[in-house]
Amino acid sequence: VGVTFAYTGIPNTTIAARFDRTGWSSMRDLGTAQMSVFDATDVGLGLEVVGPRIAGAPSYARLGLRDRGLPFGVNGDKVGERSISGGIAIPVARGRGQFDISLQSASRSAAGAKEKALLLSIGLGIRP
């Protein structure tokens, strides 16, 4: 079950929030006896702001926060993940394409173990 709300009442700005609950434990019988399976909740917040126009097309700045549980555990403990991300989208080819670059910092923890990651994403979208 999931729901997302977006507010566009501020000019050139979109604020979004999402909530999702997945009942992974109903699939427990497909695994082994040693496997820990948990239901997972996923909550996210996002902000997108229209930036300056480049060659007549708008650019964008984005910021996001996310907190979620993962369906499989470590030593019987639930795994939690938190992340923060930000990025920009720059129009190319007179608005027929878009160059995206984003940076995300994520961390996971469970049963005393911790994992951290820094992810850089680069993309190019083309509209026909």
C-alpha positions in Angstrom: 0.0 0.0 0.0 1.4 3.4 -0.9 0.4 7.0 -1.4 2.2 10.1 -2.7 1.1 13.7 -2.3 2.5 16.5 -4.4 1.9 20.2 -3.7 2.4 22.6 -6.6 0.8 25.7 -5.1 4.1 27.6 -5.0 5.1 28.9 -8.4 8.0 27.0 -10.0 8.2 24.6 -7.0 7.0 21.1 -6.3 7.0 19.5 -2.9 6.2 15.8 -2.6 5.8 13.3 0.2 5.3 9.5 -0.1 4.5 6.7 2.2 4.7 3.0 1.3 4.1 -0.2 3.3 5.0 -3.6 1.8 4.0 -6.8 3.5 7.1 -8.8 2.7 6.4 -11.2 5.7 3.6 -12.8 3.7 6.3 -14.3 1.5 8.2 -15.8 4.4 7.3 -19.4 3.4 9.3 -19.0 0.1 12.6 -18.7 2.0 14.6 -20.9 4.4 14.1 -21.2 8.1 17.3 -19.1 8.7 16.1 -16.2 6.6 14.6 -13.2 8.4 11.8 -11.4 6.5 10.3 -8.2 7.6 7.5 -5.9 6.5 9.0 -2.6 5.2 8.0 1.0 5.5 9.3 3.6 3.1 8.9 7.3 3.7 10.3 10.1 1.4 10.2 13.8 1.0 11.2 15.7 -2.1 11.6 19.3 -3.4 12.0 20.4 -7.0 12.6 24.0 -7.9 12.7 25.5 -11.4 16.0 27.3 -12.0 17.1 29.7 -14.7 16.2 29.1 -18.3 18.9 27.9 -20.6 18.3 28.3 -24.3 14.6 28.8 -23.6 14.1 25.7 -21.5 14.0 25.5 -17.7 16.7 24.0 -15.5 15.8 22.2 -12.2 17.3 21.8 -8.7 16.2 18.8 -6.6 16.5 17.7 -3.0 15.3 14.5 -1.4 15.2 12.6 1.9 14.3 8.9 2.4 14.0 6.5 5.3 13.1 2.9 4.6 13.3 -0.6 6.0 14.6 -3.4 3.9 12.7 -6.8 3.6 15.6 -9.0 4.7 17.4 -8.8 8.0 20.9 -9.4 9.4 21.2 -11.9 12.3 17.4 -11.6 12.9 17.6 -7.7 13.1 15.8 -5.4 10.7 17.9 -3.3 8.3 17.2 0.4 8.1 18.3 2.7 5.4 18.5 6.5 5.3 19.5 8.7 2.4 19.7 12.4 1.4 20.2 13.4 -2.2 20.4 16.5 -4.3 20.9 17.2 -8.0 20.4 19.5 -10.9 18.9 19.1 -14.4 20.2 21.2 -17.2 18.4 21.4 -20.6 20.4 20.6 -23.7 19.6 20.7 -27.5 17.1 23.6 -27.1 15.1 21.6 -24.5 14.9 18.4 -26.5 17.2 16.7 -23.9 18.2 17.0 -20.3 21.6 16.4 -18.6 21.1 15.2 -15.0 23.7 15.0 -12.2 22.9 14.0 -8.6 24.8 13.1 -5.5 23.3 10.8 -2.8 24.6 10.0 0.7 23.1 6.7 2.1 23.6 4.7 5.2 22.3 1.3 6.4 22.5 -0.2 9.8 21.5 -3.5 11.5 22.7 -5.8 14.3 25.6 -3.4 15.1 26.8 -3.4 11.5 26.9 -0.1 9.5 27.4 0.7 5.9 27.8 4.1 4.2 27.8 5.0 0.5 28.2 8.1 -1.6 26.7 7.7 -5.0 27.2 10.0 -8.0 24.6 9.6 -10.9 24.9 11.2 -14.3 22.3 10.8 -17.0 21.1 12.2 -20.3 17.5 12.1 -21.3 16.4 12.8 -24.9 12.9 13.6 -26.0 11.8 12.8 -29.6 
